[in-house]
Amino acid sequence: MQIDRSPLARPFPALPAIAGVTLRVARARYKTWDRCDLTIAELAEGTSAAGVFTKSACASSEVELGREAVKLGRARALVVNAGNSNAFTGWRGRAAVEAIRAQVSGALGCGLDDVFVSSTGVIGVPLPIDKAEAGIAAALNAQPCGWEDAANAIGTTDTFTKGAGAAAMIGPYRVELAGIIKGSGMIAPDMATMLGYVFTDADVAPAFLQEALERANAATFSCITVDGDTSTSDTVMAFATGKAGNPRIENWDSAGADAFAAALTDVCRQLAQLVVRDGEGARKFITIRVSGAASDASARTIGLAIANSPLVKTAIAGEDANWGRVVMAVGKAGEPADRDRLSIAFGGVWAARNGVPVEDYDEAPVAAHLKGEEIDIAVDLGLGDGHAIVWTCDLTHGYIAINADYRS
């Protein structure tokens, strides 16, 4: 089906080339579409790898093998298939992943565990090995491509290609980071929530890269939701080729560690927000700021309860400042809350303070705010110092239309 470009879309940015990363795409034709749907990123020898994966109990073979391989902390290649998630496909699904890894490792002369595979698309259909092998052969013989082509090839119901970049100074050395991501639906924060990849030329030890990615994920990908559904294939990985020449970042005491971690978090935040902006049927980007909670974890849980509420999301879609629905979501979250301390604001205008409506509350500026594309909701629980920011989108008829026709 034809899906209109999200009104919240952002143009694809100019991203730097990352030394030690070569991108190629090809048409494996996993679906009846006229586009590239297979991406290979060839990585220089010595590349460090880190990853976070879905917590779904029904994870794909790609995720299972990736979880084990990433413990070794190294990578030579990444293969991403779009149009078929290869999840819930039993031994045939695993055989497909093993065939892909064998073909790429043979071509590059590396170990099987140095090849990471991700797949996205329809669940329950085994990935056809013949198409995979033909697609990989075509990709390996293709001319290198840029970030936008690679980002476009990994998409499914995405309406725009998504990428982000950042840089950091490590002493006199400038290190670059570039990331691409796909995601539009089946987005909920139970690890990461999509397929996302960040590449850097920085020299970073695998253990530190893993810790920095986990921290970045906790503050970004694990703070977004579109529909409350966690995918079987969610993967976010980071690869550091070590080609920038900087002194190796081994731990938090290493020179430039904080600067690199901040840049990594910045890229992850940009990518996470782009996914929300492409939420299926989305027309409004919603930022929910929770403060005064018993803890940061409690604030995040409350923020997600608000963000995942169909009643809140549809109210925003209808541009209705129904703060009672926010009260409902706070109350159901299962976290410490006191009705008589709760305060709620839309667009910086407080509608309720300390458990009661504001006496001179003027809904006009709130109504004007809700007509925009960028919506801010603030909740203060008045209990402690816990705070969190969560990002989501509204829920429209478009979400139903896209998902009702997904397999057609």
PyMOL commands that set and color helices and strands:
alter all, ss='L'
color gray80, all
select helices_A, chain A and resi 61-72+90-108+112-114+129-140+147-153+206-219+221-223+257-277+296-307+310-317+323-332+339-341+363-370+397-404
alter helices_A, ss='H'
color red, helices_A
select strands_A, chain A and resi 21-26+38-43+48-53+77-84+115-122+162-170+173-182+195-200+235-240+285-293+343-346+349-353+356-357+374-380+386-393
alter strands_A, ss='S'
color yellow, strands_A
deselect
rebuild
show_as cartoon
